[in-house]
Amino acid sequence: MDRETHLRQRESLLRISRALTAQLELDSVLTLVIDVAVELLAGTTGLIALREEGGQLQIRAATNMSPESWPIFDALLATPLDDRPRVQAALHQASLSADLPLRHMTALPLVFRHTSVGVIYVFRAAVNLEFTAEEGDLLSAFAQQAAIAVSNARLFQSVVREKQHLAALIEQSADGVMIIDARWRITSFNRAMEQLTGTERSAAIGRPCAEVVGITSQEGINLCLSDCPLQRRPLADEPVIAGWVSSGDGRRRYVQSRYAVQLGANGEFLGAIANVRDITLQRAEEALQNSFISVMSHELKTPVSIIKGYAEMLAREDAQWDLATIRDGLHVIIDEADRLTRQINALLEVSRLHADGMRLTLREWALPPLAHQVIERLAPHAGPQFSFELRFADDFPAVMGDEERTRTVLENLVTNAIKYSPDGGMIRVTGRVAGDDAVIAVSDQGIGIAAADQARIFGRFYRVDNRLRRETQGAGLGLFLCRGIVEAQGGTIWVESQPGRGSRFSFTMPLARRQLSTDAPLPARPASGVVRLLEDHASHGSDHV
């Protein structure tokens, strides 16, 4: 080979090296490598195959060869290069299948850091002479440069793919995520952060995080400026800040922001990733639980104090109590003990509900007599300003459920109707058939429930915030327990109400036997059987029903 040709090849190799170094996109690098290889080796066609995770070679780029013909070379790719007879046979078979004059092949292994990256295959139509030593060195240098370029491109592709995956995870995260740099300016801001703060990503990027997020205390102090955990020294293992943020729609949310901090070699702050979580409901739940503990402490303490007071009074050795006084005192003790038992049982039922451990005794029974018993027990304690009415058809079908649990539901609903009707009025308990279900409703003419509270009153510990809440006893467990019992029996419970016009609580229970009719209309007047129940009730000296 003359000096001029040698210099031209060296210049070509230098040009190729620069071009390969400048490329980082894998497909572009592969196309450049195979094109140059075919040119250097004076080939007619060629392909480059990369080694995948399983160790097998897979074609990734080719010159003068359509992708449809790539499977023809599978046998060649699977043949070790040092097995010359099998390589020749595989090449001959590929030539026949592709209908191409592939009479000679040069294979350039791509090796990077003692690891096989892939192989370049260049095919010629004519059998050429062997390469000189200098030409071999040139090809070896090219293969080495190509292996480095391919490895770098694959690494870059992996980094890009991981970055895209991370960006997708951040974007789809239900929590707000933002990244800040060493100057406390936002460099990344996901969709959840837009919703939390009411600030669009384009308006947040580049601005100080304290200005965009602005987590404030209850008093309105910007904690990001006055008490930022990232500015404390030494830094906590897991810096965290909690407070209020205001969004563009005027809503305030209580959030907790946790930071993953990046520090330099000398401990300097380089940036941080913030995970911002909306814990408004959690905070409200904690407040309800604290309120519940306070209320229940009072609710349990009151009957205990009364029992202790009367017991101490009756036990006084310096007093001579007449029989009537002793009997009255014992009745008070019994009533308060029953009240305490009911409260403890309610707590136990709620605990079982919370643990999904409520056990039901399902059987067939009649609902109207149970409703009558509930009214008969509660009406005498309601006061003369109340009247009660039962509406059940004579032939009201039997239901399938737990009778004592259903008694608890009716007692809670009727008790609430009395409690939240300070001016009295009619309290009506009705039943009708709807398909395969019985629909039971308890309605009153009380203060009603605001629409904003109706979706929450069946939650644990929740009590409507109004004047009667502060004047009446309760722990916010009654309706939660009602919902748990009804749903455990396969039914649903709901409320219809208008403030100032009363409420109607309804729930369903499965009928014991499938009904032929799809719906039984609610009677306009009580049936004769209901009147008999009411008359029986009135004969016991209770208020008007």
C-alpha positions in Angstrom: 0.0 0.0 0.0 1.5 3.4 -1.0 2.0 6.3 1.4 -0.8 8.3 -0.1 -3.4 5.6 0.4 -2.1 5.0 3.9 -2.5 8.7 4.8 -6.0 8.7 3.2 -7.1 5.8 5.3 -5.7 7.4 8.4 -7.5 10.6 7.7 -10.7 8.6 7.1 -10.3 6.9 10.4 -9.7 10.2 12.2 -12.8 11.7 10.5 -14.8 8.6 11.4 -13.7 8.8 15.0 -14.7 12.4 15.3 -18.1 11.7 13.7 -18.7 8.7 16.0 -17.7 10.8 19.1 -20.2 13.5 18.1 -23.1 11.1 17.8 -25.0 9.9 20.9 -28.2 8.7 19.4 -27.9 4.9 19.0 -29.6 4.4 15.7 -27.5 7.2 14.1 -24.3 5.7 15.4 -25.1 2.3 14.1 -26.0 3.6 10.7 -22.8 5.5 10.5 -20.7 2.6 11.7 -22.1 0.1 9.1 -21.9 2.6 6.2 -18.3 3.4 7.0 -17.4 -0.3 7.5 -18.8 -1.2 4.1 -16.9 1.7 2.5 -13.6 0.8 4.2 -13.9 -2.8 3.2 -15.1 -2.1 -0.3 -18.1 -4.3 0.4 -21.5 -4.5 -1.4 -23.6 -4.8 1.7 -23.3 -5.3 5.5 -25.0 -5.4 8.8 -24.2 -4.7 12.4 -25.6 -6.9 15.2 -25.5 -6.0 18.9 -25.3 -8.5 21.7 -28.5 -8.4 23.8 -29.0 -9.3 27.5 -29.4 -13.0 26.8 -26.1 -13.1 24.9 -27.6 -13.6 21.4 -26.8 -11.2 18.5 -29.6 -9.1 17.0 -29.3 -7.1 13.8 -29.8 -3.4 14.6 -28.7 -1.7 11.3 -27.8 -2.7 7.7 -26.6 -1.2 4.4 -28.1 -2.1 1.0 -30.4 -4.6 2.8 -34.1 -4.3 3.7 -35.2 -5.2 7.3 -37.4 -7.9 5.8 -34.3 -9.9 4.8 -32.6 -9.7 8.2 -34.0 -13.0 9.5 -32.1 -14.8 6.7 -28.9 -14.2 8.7 -30.1 -15.7 12.0 -28.1 -18.9 11.5 -25.0 -16.9 10.6 -25.4 -14.7 13.8 -25.7 -17.9 15.9 -22.5 -19.4 14.5 -19.2 -18.7 16.3 -16.8 -16.8 14.1 -13.9 -19.2 14.8 -16.0 -22.1 13.3 -15.1 -21.4 9.7 -16.8 -24.4 8.0 -20.1 -23.6 9.7 -19.7 -19.9 9.0 -19.1 -20.7 5.3 -22.2 -22.9 5.2 -24.3 -20.3 6.9 -23.1 -17.6 4.5 -23.8 -19.8 1.5 -27.3 -20.6 2.8 -28.0 -16.9 3.4 -26.7 -16.0 -0.1 -29.1 -18.5 -1.6 -32.1 -17.3 0.5 -31.4 -13.6 -0.1 -30.5 -14.2 -3.8 -27.4 -12.1 -3.3 -23.8 -12.9 -4.4 -22.3 -13.1 -0.9 -19.0 -14.8 -1.7 -16.8 -13.2 0.9 -17.4 -12.0 4.4 -15.4 -10.0 6.9 -16.4 -9.9 10.5 -15.2 -7.2 12.9 -15.9 -8.0 16.6 -16.9 -5.0 18.7 -15.2 -5.3 22.1 -15.3 -2.7 24.8 -13.5 -3.2 28.1 -13.1 -6.9 27.4 -16.8 -7.3 26.8 -18.4 -8.3 23.5 -20.7 -5.5 22.3 -21.5 -6.9 18.9 -20.2 -7.8 15.4 -19.9 -5.9 12.1 -20.5 -8.2 9.1 -19.4 -6.8 5.6 -20.1 -8.9 2.5 -18.5 -8.8 -0.9 -19.6 -10.1 -4.3 -16.0 -11.1 -5.2 -13.3 -12.9 -3.3 -10.6 -10.4 -2.5 -7.1 -10.9 -1.2 -6.3 -10.9 2.4 -5.7 -7.5 4.1 -2.2 -6.3 4.7 -0.9 -5.8 8.3 -1.5 -2.1 8.1 -5.0 -2.5 6.7 -5.7 -5.0 9.5 -4.5 -2.4 12.1 -6.7 0.2 10.5 -9.7 -2.1 10.7 -8.9 -3.1 14.2 -8.7 0.6 15.2 -12.0 1.3 13.5 -13.7 -1.6 15.3 -12.3 -0.3 18.6 -13.6 3.2 17.9 -17.0 1.7 16.8 -17.3 -0.4 19.9 -16.6 2.7 22.1 -19.2 4.8 20.1 -21.8 2.0 20.3 -21.3 1.5 24.0 -21.5 5.2 24.7 -24.7 5.5 22.6 -26.3 2.6 24.4 -25.4 4.1 27.8 -26.8 7.4 26.7 -30.0 5.7 25.4 -30.3 3.9 28.8 -29.9 7.2 30.7 -32.5 8.9 28.5 -34.9 6.0 29.0 -34.4 6.1 32.7 -34.8 9.9 32.7 -38.1 9.5 30.7 -39.3 6.8 33.1 -38.4 9.0 36.1 -40.1 12.0 34.6 -43.3 9.8 33.9 -43.3 8.6 37.5 -42.9 12.1 38.8 -45.6 13.4 36.5 -48.1 10.6 37.3 -47.4 10.8 41.1 -50.5 11.5 43.2 -48.3 13.6 45.5 -46.9 16.9 44.5 -43.2 16.6 43.4 -40.8 19.5 42.6 -37.1 19.7 42.2 -35.1 22.8 43.4 -31.5 23.8 42.6 -28.8 25.2 44.7 -30.4 28.7 44.5 -33.7 27.4 45.8 -35.3 27.8 42.4 -37.7 25.3 40.9 -36.4 23.2 38.0 -39.2 20.6 37.9 -42.9 20.9 38.9 -45.4 18.0 38.3 -49.1 18.1 37.6 -50.1 17.4 41.3 -48.1 20.5 42.3 -50.0 22.5 39.8 -53.3 21.4 41.4 -52.1 21.9 45.0 -50.8 25.4 44.4 -53.0 26.6 41.5 -49.8 27.6 39.7 -49.0 26.4 36.2 -45.7 24.7 35.6 -44.5 27.3 33.1 -45.1 30.0 35.7 -43.4 28.0 38.5 -40.1 26.9 36.7 -37.3 29.3 37.6 -39.0 31.0 40.5 -38.0 30.5 44.2 -39.9 27.7 45.9 -40.9 29.8 48.9 -42.6 32.2 46.5 -44.5 29.6 44.5 -45.5 27.1 47.2 -45.5 29.3 50.3 -46.3 26.9 53.0 -47.8 29.0 55.9 -48.6 28.5 59.5 -52.1 28.8 60.9 -51.3 32.5 61.6 -50.3 33.0 57.9 -46.5 33.1 58.4 -44.6 31.8 55.4 -42.7 28.9 56.9 -40.6 28.5 53.8 -39.0 31.8 54.6 -39.0 31.8 58.4 -38.4 28.2 59.2 -37.3 26.3 56.1 -35.9 22.9 57.2 -33.3 22.9 54.4 -31.7 26.0 55.9 -31.2 24.5 59.3 -27.7 23.3 60.3 -27.1 20.5 60.8 -29.7 19.2 58.4 -32.1 16.6 59.7 -32.0 13.1 58.3 -35.4 13.7 56.7 -36.2 17.4 56.5 -39.9 18.0 56.7 -42.3 20.9 56.9 -46.1 21.0 57.3 -48.6 23.8 56.9 -51.2 25.4 54.7 -51.1 26.2 51.0 -53.6 28.2 49.0 -54.5 27.3 45.5 -55.8 29.6 42.7 -59.4 28.4 43.3 -59.3 29.8 46.9 -59.1 26.4 48.6 -56.7 25.9 51.5 -55.0 22.6 51.9 -52.8 21.3 54.7 -49.7 19.7 53.2 -46.6 17.9 54.4 -43.4 18.4 52.4 -40.5 15.9 52.8 -37.1 16.6 51.1 -34.4 14.4 49.7 -31.3 16.6 49.8 -28.3 16.6 47.5 -25.0 17.8 49.1 -21.6 18.4 47.6 -18.3 16.9 48.8 -17.9 19.7 51.3 -21.5 19.6 52.5 -22.7 22.5 50.4 -26.3 22.4 49.3 -26.7 21.4 45.7 -30.5 21.0 45.5 -33.4 18.8 46.7 -36.4 16.8 45.7 -39.6 17.7 47.5 -42.5 15.3 48.0 -45.6 17.4 48.9 -48.6 15.4 50.2 -52.1 16.8 50.8 -52.9 15.6 54.3 -56.0 17.8 54.9 -58.3 14.8 55.4 -55.8 13.1 57.6 -55.5 16.2 59.8 -59.3 16.5 59.9 -59.5 12.8 60.9 -57.0 13.5 63.7 -59.0 16.5 64.9 -62.1 14.3 64.9 -60.4 11.6 66.8 -59.2 14.1 69.4 -62.7 15.5 69.7 -64.1 12.0 70.0 -61.7 11.1 72.8 -62.8 14.3 74.6 -66.5 13.7 74.1 -66.3 10.0 75.0 -64.4 10.8 78.1 -67.2 13.0 79.2 -69.9 10.6 78.0 -68.4 7.7 80.0 -67.5 9.8 83.0 -71.0 11.2 83.5 -72.9 7.9 84.2 -70.0 6.7 86.3 -70.1 9.9 88.4 -73.9 9.5 88.8 -73.6 5.9 89.8 -70.9 6.6 92.3 -72.8 9.6 93.7 -76.0 7.6 94.3 -74.2 4.6 95.6 -72.3 6.7 98.1 -75.5 8.5 99.1 -77.3 5.2 99.8 -74.3 3.8 101.6 -74.2 6.6 104.2 -74.3 5.3 107.7 -75.6 8.5 109.2 -78.7 8.6 107.1 -81.9 6.5 107.3 -83.4 6.3 103.9 -87.0 5.3 103.4 -87.8 2.5 100.9 -89.1 4.8 98.2 -85.8 6.9 98.2 -83.7 3.7 98.1 -85.8 2.4 95.2 -85.5 5.7 93.3 -81.8 5.7 93.8 -81.4 2.2 92.7 -83.4 2.9 89.6 -81.1 5.8 88.7 -78.1 3.5 89.2 -79.6 0.9 87.0 -80.5 3.4 84.3 -77.0 4.9 84.3 -75.5 1.5 84.2 -77.6 0.6 81.2 -76.6 3.9 79.6 -72.9 3.1 80.2 -73.4 -0.4 78.8 -74.9 1.0 75.6 -72.0 3.4 75.2 -69.4 0.7 75.7 -71.3 -1.7 73.3 -71.4 1.1 70.7 -67.6 1.5 71.0 -67.1 -2.3 70.7 -69.3 -2.4 67.6 -67.4 0.4 66.0 -64.1 -1.3 66.8 -65.4 -4.5 65.2 -66.6 -2.6 62.1 -63.2 -1.0 61.8 -61.5 -4.4 62.0 -64.1 -5.9 59.5 -65.1 -8.3 62.3 -68.8 -7.8 62.8 -70.7 -11.0 63.1 -74.3 -11.2 62.0 -77.1 -13.6 62.8 -79.1 -13.7 59.7 -82.7 -15.1 59.8 -86.2 -14.3 58.6 -88.3 -12.0 60.8 -91.0 -9.3 60.7 -90.0 -5.7 60.6 -93.1 -3.8 61.7 -93.2 -5.2 65.2 -89.6 -4.3 65.7 -90.3 -0.7 64.6 -93.2 -0.6 67.0 -91.0 -1.7 69.9 -88.4 1.0 69.1 -91.1 3.7 69.1 -92.7 2.3 72.2 -89.4 2.5 74.1 -88.2 5.9 72.9 -91.5 7.9 72.7 -92.0 8.3 76.5 -88.7 10.1 76.8 -89.2 12.4 73.8 -91.5 14.9 75.4 -95.1 16.1 74.7 -94.0 18.2 71.7 -93.4 15.0 69.6 -95.9 12.7 67.8 -94.9 9.5 66.2 -96.4 7.5 63.3 -95.7 4.1 61.8 -96.6 3.3 58.2 -96.3 -0.4 57.2 -98.7 -2.4 55.1 -100.6 -5.2 56.7 -99.0 -7.7 54.4 -95.5 -6.3 54.7 -93.2 -9.2 53.8 -90.5 -10.6 56.2 -87.0 -9.5 55.8 -83.7 -11.4 56.0 -81.1 -9.9 58.4 -79.9 -9.6 62.0 -82.8 -8.4 64.1 -80.8 -7.0 67.0 -78.4 -5.1 64.7 -81.4 -3.7 62.8 -82.9 -2.6 66.2 -79.7 -0.6 66.8 -80.0 1.1 63.4 -83.7 2.1 64.1 -82.9 3.2 67.6 -80.1 5.4 66.4 -82.1 7.0 63.6 -85.1 7.7 65.8 -83.0 9.0 68.6 -81.3 11.4 66.2 -84.7 12.5 64.9 -85.7 13.4 68.4 -82.4 15.0 69.3 -82.2 17.2 66.2 -85.9 18.4 66.3 -85.7 20.9 69.2 -89.2 22.2 68.4 -90.8 18.7 68.3 -93.0 17.7 65.4 -93.9 14.4 63.7 -91.4 11.6 63.6 -92.5 9.0 61.0 -91.2 5.5 60.5 -92.2 3.9 57.2 -91.6 0.8 55.2 -92.2 -0.1 51.5 -91.1 -2.8 49.1 -88.8 -2.0 46.2 -88.0 -5.1 44.1 -86.3 -7.6 46.3 -85.6 -5.1 49.1 -87.4 -3.5 51.9 -86.9 0.3 52.2 -87.2 1.7 55.7 -87.3 5.4 56.4 -87.2 7.6 59.5 -88.3 11.2 58.8 -88.5 14.2 61.1 -89.4 17.9 61.0 -86.2 19.1 62.6 -83.4 21.5 61.7 -82.2 19.5 58.7 -78.7 18.9 57.3 -76.8 21.2 54.9 -75.9 19.6 51.6 -72.2 19.9 52.3 -72.5 17.7 55.4 -74.8 15.1 53.9 -72.0 13.1 52.3 -69.9 13.1 55.5 -72.4 12.4 58.3 -71.9 8.6 57.9 -68.2 8.9 58.5 -66.6 7.9 61.8 -66.6 10.6 64.5 -68.3 13.2 62.2 -70.9 15.5 63.8 -72.6 18.4 61.9 -71.2 21.7 63.1 -74.3 23.6 64.4 -75.8 24.9 67.6 -77.4 21.6 68.6 -74.0 19.8 68.2 -72.8 21.9 71.1 -75.9 21.4 73.2 -76.5 17.7 72.7 -74.4 14.7 73.7 -72.8 12.4 71.1 -69.6 11.1 69.8 -70.3 10.9 66.1 -70.5 7.1 66.0 -74.2 6.4 65.6 -74.6 6.9 61.9 -71.2 5.3 61.2 -72.4 2.3 63.1 -75.7 2.4 61.2 -73.9 2.4 57.8 -71.7 -0.5 58.9 -74.6 -2.7 60.0 -76.8 -1.9 56.9 -73.9 -2.6 54.5 -73.0 -5.7 56.3 -76.5 -7.0 55.6 -76.2 -6.2 51.9 -78.1 -2.9 52.0 -77.5 0.8 51.5 -78.2 3.9 53.6 -78.7 7.5 52.6 -80.2 10.8 53.7 -82.5 13.4 52.1 -82.7 16.7 53.9 -83.2 20.5 53.6 -82.0 22.8 56.3 -85.0 24.0 58.4 -87.4 21.5 56.9 -86.3 18.2 58.4 -84.5 15.0 57.3 -85.4 11.6 56.1 -82.9 8.7 56.6 -83.6 5.6 54.5 -81.9 2.2 54.4 -82.6 -1.1 52.6 -82.7 -4.7 53.7 -83.1 -7.8 51.6 -86.5 -9.5 51.7 -86.7 -13.0 52.9 -88.5 -14.2 49.8 -88.3 -12.9 46.2 -91.2 -10.5 45.4 -93.4 -10.9 42.3 -94.1 -7.2 42.1 -91.4 -4.8 41.3 -92.5 -2.1 43.7 -95.3 -1.6 46.3 -96.4 2.0 46.6 -96.2 3.8 49.9 -99.7 4.0 51.4 -101.1 7.4 51.9 -102.6 6.5 55.3 -101.6 3.9 57.9 -103.1 0.4 57.3 -105.4 -1.1 59.8 -102.7 -3.3 61.2 -100.6 -0.3 61.9 -103.5 1.4 63.7 -103.8 -1.6 65.9 -100.1 -1.4 66.8 -100.5 2.3 67.6 -103.6 1.7 69.7 -101.8 -1.0 71.6 -99.0 1.5 72.2 -101.4 4.3 73.3 -103.1 1.9 75.8 -99.8 1.8 77.7 -100.0 5.5 78.5 -97.4 6.9 76.2 -97.5 10.1 74.2 -99.6 10.3 71.0 -98.2 8.3 68.2 
